Amino acid sequence: MAAAYLRHLAGDRIEVRSAGSMPADHVNPAVVEAMLEVGIDISSQIPKVLTTEAVEESDVVITMGCGDACPIFPGKRYLDWVLSDPAGQGVEAVRPIRDEIYRRIENLIAEIMASTS
């Protein structure tokens, strides 16, 4: 959801990578439904494994509970967002998670844009 919002709101102003330390085989259908409700279709997305190279190439790394499984590199900005896990939950439970991610992404875009101007 975070990557989808970032792509949607920032367009080509920010390069977005999305991966997980233990990705599922497919995107959670409740997450797909919740994002469709706000006009973002992520149904064709395929979860990817987080690589060391992806972290090395990033300026900001947002983690969501990956702990020691996430590679750490000096000079990178790390944000660990503590959020409920939407796995196994219905769309009703996913909506508040989606909305919180939206608020955080809006703030992150504002911070990134302010630091580059």
N, C-alpha and C positions, 0 to 999 in steps of 0.2 A: 504494500500500500504506500509506503513512504517513497519508494522509487517512482511509482506511478504518479503520485501527487507532484513530486519534484519535477519530473519530465513535463507534466501537464502545466504546472504553474510557471516554471522557469524557461521552458522551451529550450532553445539552443544556447542560452546564456550560461548554463551549468551542465557539465558532462556528468551523467549518472551511471553508476554501476550498481548492480544489485546481486547479492549472493548470500548464502547462508552457510554456517559451519556444519549443519546437518539438514540440508534441504529435503523437503518432501518430494514425492514423485510427481506431484501436480499441485497447481494452485488450489487452495481451499475454495470449494464452491460457494460457501457463505461469504467469503471475502470478494469473490468475483461479483456476486449479487450486490453486496454493499457498495462496491465501487461503481457498478452500473447505475445504481441509484443516484450517483452524483455525476454521471455522464462520462465515466472513464472505463473503458473496456480492457480488462487485463486477462481475458479468457485465453488468449493465445500465448501468454507468458509461460516460460518453462523455468522452474527453480534451478539455480546453478550453485555449484560448490564454491565457497569463498577460497580464493587463491592468494598466496603471498604476493604475487605480482599485482593483483588488483589493489591490494592495500598499499603497496609501494608506490603505485601510480596515482594514488588519491591524496587530496589535500585534507579532506574531512572524512572521517570514518564514523558512521553511525552504527552502533551495535545495539542489539536488543537481547541481551542475556546470553551471549555466547561465551562469556568468561574467558578462561585460559585457552579456549579453542581459537580465538582470534589473534592473528599475528600483530605484534606491537612494533612500531618503528619510530625512532626519535624524529621530532619535527612535524609529526602528523597531529592534527587536532582530532581527538576522540570524544564522541558523545555517546554515552550509554543510556539509552532510553528505556526505562523500566515501564513496561506496558503489559497488560494481560495478553496471554497467548490466544489467538483466535482458533487454534487447532481444536477440532472437535466441537466447536460452538456453532450455534445457529446465527442467522443474520441479525437477529435482535441483539445478541451479545457483541457482535462485530461492529455494529454502528457506532457505539461510544468509542471504541478503539480507533476506528477510522477517523472519527471527528477529532480526537486528540492528536493523531498523527498529522492531520491537516493543519491544526494550530501550530504544531511544532515545525512543520515544513515551511509554513508562512514566515515564522520567526527566523528560521535558518536562512531562507532566501534573503530576507531583509539584512541579516548580518553579513552574509557573503557579499551582497551587492554594495553595502556600505564600506566594506573593507577593500573593495576593488576600485572604488571611485576616488 
